[in-house]
Amino acid sequence: MIRGVDMGERGYGRVNDEVIGRLVEVLGERNVKADIVERYVYSTDASLFSSLPDVVVTPENTSQVVDVVRIASEKRIPVTPRGGGTGLCGGAVPLYGGIVVDLSKMDRILEVDLDNFCVTVEAGITPERLNRELAKHGFFFPPSPGSKKMCTVGGMIATNAGGMHAVRYGVTRNFVLGLKLVIPPGDVVSLGGKVLKRCLGYDLIQLVVGSEGTLGIVTEATLRILPLPEKSAVVVAYFKDVSTAAKAVNAVLRKVIPSAIEVLDKWSIEAVNRYVPSLNLPRAEAALYFEVEGSEQEVERQIRVIVDACRSHGGETEWTSDSKEKERLLAGREIVGGAIMNIDRGRVRVYEAEDVCVPIAQLPRFVEEAHSISERYGIPVCIYGHAGDGNCHSGIMIDPKSREEWEKMRMMASEIYELAVKLGGNISGEHGIGLLRAKYMAGIHGQALHIMKKIKEAFDPQGILNPGKMGFT
């Protein structure tokens, strides 16, 4: 899906030889990519959207980001920040061309402060690499998105990423203590620090988290970290219907808070078995995956509570604290995102309506009604996700050669969004808005969207920061 828009339509400036020459002057030739092939690589993320940038820059420090924004501001050229390119909503797609700022070279750990339980990093570091280094000190950074090997901390901040461990630890915003932000016309704003509490006016950190690069370019972040748990274990339970599985989740959460509670519906289970037959997951309407952490006594208690709750609701359970066995038990949940492509080899997954969030008690109704929508349109959908916080990922599978199925998919996605909102939920739990869900923002927020636009104008009066995203036009 090509969504590029002529820059002149919005009064934006052009990237010409003079601009490229100035970028080379401040960044060096190796950090400025103007070749058509290199620009094409940066024209999309993991979404369906595509738009060609005029130039790509790869700064190596905050000072260079300032230089880029200063040039862009002077010429009123759009600037699109980019991390690992793993976004599913077109958030890193340069809708109006201009300059893409790839922050992946800014990947240093600047300080590990164990006494203050925090770490300061550059925006381009991946959470997996960060946790690998923190583990040497006995600590970890809890947010754990599925793309943790490839996404960046800056991208996590931009979308307020969650992941499997949000039920116990929270999402990215719960761990951001401080930020360094570059805004037009080339200013550096330092927000927060190392303290856990502050009451100093508007909390601009929390405003920036989840703003998808529309308010500024995050170059550094100070993050809260926690000691690694002494022990961990996994419990898996299989149920004859989604409703009793949801009741088991509720029963567990009344007594303990596991670090993760994940769910697979029957179609997801079938897809996993087709993809890796050796896993041989039991036939069931729903599977729940629980991860627990803590001291040895805490873990043993949590296992007992979870097993008892699941069995009392008709669940068949197995559990382990052995590291290799944990990998085996969790494998189904780990691979399901790719496995659902095996439901039908003639179909591909379309990332639409794939990140809704509903109240936990409404989870069974959402799954049941989403399946009904799927049957009515004749397009398969596999539902999996984070049962502990009601965040569901719907894998819609279509025949990409069928124009009719593309149209059906769009109508089906709209109904799934409407269903989530009707049940008291929302249209995105952790993947963000970007271009994909921008058209829904006005209907959901009403007057509040006008307030958001005013806030953006305060940070970005020229409208050059990631324009066209989140319903800001």
PESUL-V505421 format. One record per residue. N is the residue number from 0. RES is the residue in one small letter. SS is DSSP state (H for helix, E for strand, - for the rest). Layout:
n: (N;N)
res: (RES;RES)
ss: (SS;SS)
This chain:
n: (0;1;2;3;4;5;6;7;8;9;10;11;12;13;14;15;16;17;18;19;20;21;22;23;24;25;26;27;28;29;30;31;32;33;34;35;36;37;38;39;40;41;42;43;44;45;46;47;48;49;50;51;52;53;54;55;56;57;58;59;60;61;62;63;64;65;66;67;68;69;70;71;72;73;74;75;76;77;78;79;80;81;82;83;84;85;86;87;88;89;90;91;92;93;94;95;96;97;98;99;100;101;102;103;104;105;106;107;108;109;110;111;112;113;114;115;116;117;118;119;120;121;122;123;124;125;126;127;128;129;130;131;132;133;134;135;136;137;138;139;140;141;142;143;144;145;146;147;148;149;150;151;152;153;154;155;156;157;158;159;160;161;162;163;164;165;166;167;168;169;170;171;172;173;174;175;176;177;178;179;180;181;182;183;184;185;186;187;188;189;190;191;192;193;194;195;196;197;198;199;200;201;202;203;204;205;206;207;208;209;210;211;212;213;214;215;216;217;218;219;220;221;222;223;224;225;226;227;228;229;230;231;232;233;234;235;236;237;238;239;240;241;242;243;244;245;246;247;248;249;250;251;252;253;254;255;256;257;258;259;260;261;262;263;264;265;266;267;268;269;270;271;272;273;274;275;276;277;278;279;280;281;282;283;284;285;286;287;288;289;290;291;292;293;294;295;296;297;298;299;300;301;302;303;304;305;306;307;308;309;310;311;312;313;314;315;316;317;318;319;320;321;322;323;324;325;326;327;328;329;330;331;332;333;334;335;336;337;338;339;340;341;342;343;344;345;346;347;348;349;350;351;352;353;354;355;356;357;358;359;360;361;362;363;364;365;366;367;368;369;370;371;372;373;374;375;376;377;378;379;380;381;382;383;384;385;386;387;388;389;390;391;392;393;394;395;396;397;398;399;400;401;402;403;404;405;406;407;408;409;410;411;412;413;414;415;416;417;418;419;420;421;422;423;424;425;426;427;428;429;430;431;432;433;434;435;436;437;438;439;440;441;442;443;444;445;446;447;448;449;450;451;452;453;454;455;456;457;458;459;460;461;462;463;464;465;466;467;468;469;470;471;472)
res: (m;i;r;g;v;d;m;g;e;r;g;y;g;r;v;n;d;e;v;i;g;r;l;v;e;v;l;g;e;r;n;v;k;a;d;i;v;e;r;y;v;y;s;t;d;a;s;l;f;s;s;l;p;d;v;v;v;t;p;e;n;t;s;q;v;v;d;v;v;r;i;a;s;e;k;r;i;p;v;t;p;r;g;g;g;t;g;l;c;g;g;a;v;p;l;y;g;g;i;v;v;d;l;s;k;m;d;r;i;l;e;v;d;l;d;n;f;c;v;t;v;e;a;g;i;t;p;e;r;l;n;r;e;l;a;k;h;g;f;f;f;p;p;s;p;g;s;k;k;m;c;t;v;g;g;m;i;a;t;n;a;g;g;m;h;a;v;r;y;g;v;t;r;n;f;v;l;g;l;k;l;v;i;p;p;g;d;v;v;s;l;g;g;k;v;l;k;r;c;l;g;y;d;l;i;q;l;v;v;g;s;e;g;t;l;g;i;v;t;e;a;t;l;r;i;l;p;l;p;e;k;s;a;v;v;v;a;y;f;k;d;v;s;t;a;a;k;a;v;n;a;v;l;r;k;v;i;p;s;a;i;e;v;l;d;k;w;s;i;e;a;v;n;r;y;v;p;s;l;n;l;p;r;a;e;a;a;l;y;f;e;v;e;g;s;e;q;e;v;e;r;q;i;r;v;i;v;d;a;c;r;s;h;g;g;e;t;e;w;t;s;d;s;k;e;k;e;r;l;l;a;g;r;e;i;v;g;g;a;i;m;n;i;d;r;g;r;v;r;v;y;e;a;e;d;v;c;v;p;i;a;q;l;p;r;f;v;e;e;a;h;s;i;s;e;r;y;g;i;p;v;c;i;y;g;h;a;g;d;g;n;c;h;s;g;i;m;i;d;p;k;s;r;e;e;w;e;k;m;r;m;m;a;s;e;i;y;e;l;a;v;k;l;g;g;n;i;s;g;e;h;g;i;g;l;l;r;a;k;y;m;a;g;i;h;g;q;a;l;h;i;m;k;k;i;k;e;a;f;d;p;q;g;i;l;n;p;g;k;m;g;f;t)
ss: (-;E;-;-;-;-;H;H;H;H;-;-;-;-;-;-;H;H;H;H;H;H;H;H;H;H;H;-;H;H;H;E;E;-;-;H;H;H;H;H;H;-;-;-;-;-;-;-;-;E;-;-;-;-;E;E;E;-;-;-;-;H;H;H;H;H;H;H;H;H;H;H;H;H;H;-;-;-;E;E;E;E;-;-;-;-;-;-;-;-;-;-;-;-;-;-;-;-;E;E;E;E;-;-;-;-;-;-;E;E;E;E;E;H;H;H;-;E;E;E;E;E;-;-;-;-;H;H;H;H;H;H;H;H;H;-;-;-;E;E;-;-;-;E;-;-;-;-;-;-;-;-;H;H;H;H;H;H;H;-;-;-;E;-;-;H;H;H;H;-;-;H;H;H;H;E;E;E;E;E;E;E;E;-;-;-;E;E;E;E;E;E;-;-;-;-;-;-;-;-;-;-;-;H;H;H;H;H;-;-;-;-;-;-;-;-;E;E;E;E;E;E;E;E;-;E;E;-;-;-;E;E;E;E;E;E;E;E;E;-;-;H;H;H;H;H;H;H;H;H;H;H;H;-;-;-;-;-;-;E;E;E;E;E;E;H;H;H;H;H;H;H;H;H;H;-;H;H;H;-;-;-;-;-;-;E;E;E;E;E;E;E;E;E;-;H;H;H;H;H;H;H;H;H;H;H;H;H;H;H;H;H;-;-;-;E;E;E;E;E;-;-;H;H;H;H;H;H;H;H;H;H;H;H;H;H;H;H;H;H;H;H;H;-;-;-;-;E;E;E;-;-;-;-;-;E;E;-;-;H;H;H;H;H;H;H;H;H;H;H;H;H;H;H;H;H;H;-;-;-;E;E;E;E;E;E;-;-;-;-;E;E;E;E;E;E;E;E;-;-;-;-;H;H;H;H;H;H;H;H;H;H;H;H;H;H;H;H;H;H;H;H;-;-;-;E;-;-;-;-;-;-;-;-;-;-;-;H;H;H;H;H;H;H;H;-;H;H;H;H;H;H;H;H;H;H;H;H;H;-;-;-;-;-;E;-;-;-;-;-;-;-;-)
